[in-house]
């Protein structure tokens, strides 16, 4: 099992950022359609599929399901992978800096091998996969800030 976490600040209140975070079609730019897989409102059990472009030029379709939602502070998503299941936790909280309100954002991805092949991949690509995941998480925070039309400071 490996865990990657990235933090950042976005110049909007956490409640405003929450509204973007729970809208899969506006959350991040994707290279393909975002397909809602469940009917009804947003909450535990909501599932969708989105397509992103990989760094090698290929496409990656990912499915997400909401495991927990505590507006406007915590969102937990699950995503099955190839031999590895992912748990993505978004935590938001309001902070003040120089008399401005910001959302302090922390996103944590935990990879849990779901098959023997997942353990082998984790051992072979551990450090490389962590760096790639950190890069994607930084891009996701920056994209969320851009969707809010605000700058982000990503650590």
C-alpha positions in Angstrom: 0.0 0.0 0.0 1.3 3.5 -0.8 0.0 6.9 -0.1 0.6 10.2 -1.9 -0.6 13.6 -0.6 -0.4 17.1 -2.0 -1.6 20.4 -0.4 -2.5 23.8 -1.8 -4.4 27.0 -1.3 -7.1 28.4 -3.6 -8.3 31.9 -3.3 -12.0 31.1 -2.7 -13.9 29.9 0.4 -14.1 26.2 0.9 -17.8 26.1 0.2 -17.3 27.6 -3.2 -14.6 25.2 -4.0 -16.8 22.3 -2.8 -19.4 23.1 -5.4 -16.8 22.7 -8.1 -15.3 19.6 -6.6 -18.7 17.8 -6.5 -19.5 18.6 -10.2 -17.6 16.0 -12.2 -18.2 17.9 -15.5 -16.7 21.1 -14.2 -14.1 19.8 -11.7 -11.1 19.2 -14.0 -10.6 19.5 -17.7 -10.8 16.1 -19.3 -10.0 15.1 -22.8 -13.3 13.2 -23.2 -16.8 13.2 -22.0 -17.8 12.8 -18.3 -20.5 10.2 -18.2 -22.7 10.0 -15.1 -23.3 6.3 -14.2 -25.9 6.8 -11.5 -29.1 8.8 -11.4 -30.0 11.4 -8.8 -28.2 13.9 -6.8 -24.6 13.9 -5.6 -23.7 11.8 -2.5 -22.4 8.4 -1.5 -22.9 6.0 -4.3 -22.8 8.6 -7.1 -20.5 7.2 -9.9 -19.1 8.6 -13.1 -16.6 7.8 -15.8 -14.1 10.4 -17.2 -11.5 10.2 -19.9 -8.1 11.8 -19.5 -5.0 12.0 -21.8 -2.0 10.1 -20.4 1.5 11.7 -20.6 2.3 9.1 -23.3 -0.5 10.4 -25.5 -2.9 7.5 -24.9 -6.3 7.9 -23.2 -7.3 6.6 -19.8 -10.9 6.1 -18.8 -11.4 6.1 -15.0 -14.4 5.4 -13.0 -15.1 7.1 -9.6 -17.7 6.4 -6.9 -18.4 8.7 -4.0 -17.7 6.7 -0.8 -18.3 9.7 1.6 -19.3 13.3 1.3 -19.2 15.8 4.2 -20.0 19.2 2.7 -18.0 21.4 2.4 -15.0 19.8 4.1 -14.3 16.2 3.0 -15.0 14.1 -0.1 -13.8 10.4 -0.4 -13.8 8.7 -3.8 -13.0 5.2 -4.8 -11.6 4.2 -8.2 -10.8 0.6 -9.2 -7.5 0.2 -11.1 -5.7 -2.6 -12.8 -4.8 -4.8 -9.8 -4.9 -1.7 -7.5 -7.9 0.0 -5.9 -7.5 3.8 -5.2 -9.0 5.8 -2.5 -8.9 9.6 -3.1 -9.6 11.9 -0.2 -10.2 15.6 -0.7 -10.1 17.8 2.5 -11.1 21.5 2.4 -10.9 24.1 5.1 -11.2 27.8 5.3 -8.1 29.8 6.1 -7.3 33.5 6.2 -4.2 35.1 4.8 -3.6 38.8 4.5 -7.3 39.4 5.1 -8.4 37.1 2.3 -10.3 33.8 2.5 -8.7 30.8 1.0 -9.6 27.1 0.8 -6.7 25.0 2.1 -6.9 21.9 0.0 -5.3 18.5 0.7 -5.8 15.6 -1.6 -4.5 12.2 -0.6 -4.4 9.1 -2.8 -4.0 5.7 -1.3 -3.3 2.7 -3.5 -4.2 -0.7 -2.2 -3.2 -3.7 -4.2 -6.3 -5.7 -5.1 -4.5 -8.5 -6.9 -1.0 -10.1 -6.9 -0.2 -8.1 -10.1 -0.9 -4.9 -8.2 1.8 -5.7 -5.6 4.3 -6.5 -8.3 3.6 -3.3 -10.1 3.9 -1.3 -6.9 7.3 -2.9 -6.2 8.6 -2.3 -9.7 7.3 1.2 -10.2 6.9 2.5 -6.7 9.0 5.7 -6.8 8.1 6.5 -10.4 4.4 6.0 -9.7 4.6 8.3 -6.6 6.2 11.1 -8.6 3.6 10.7 -11.4 0.7 10.7 -8.9 2.1 13.9 -7.2 2.3 15.6 -10.5 -1.3 14.7 -11.4 -2.6 15.8 -8.0 -0.8 19.2 -8.4 -2.4 19.6 -11.8 -5.8 18.7 -10.3 -5.5 21.4 -7.6 -4.4 23.9 -10.2 -7.3 22.9 -12.5 -9.8 23.2 -9.7 -8.4 26.7 -9.0 -8.7 27.6 -12.7 -12.3 26.4 -12.7 -12.9 28.7 -9.8 -11.2 31.4 -11.8 -8.6 31.9 -9.0 -4.9 31.2 -8.6 -3.6 28.3 -6.6 -0.5 27.9 -4.5 0.4 24.2 -4.6 2.9 22.7 -2.2 
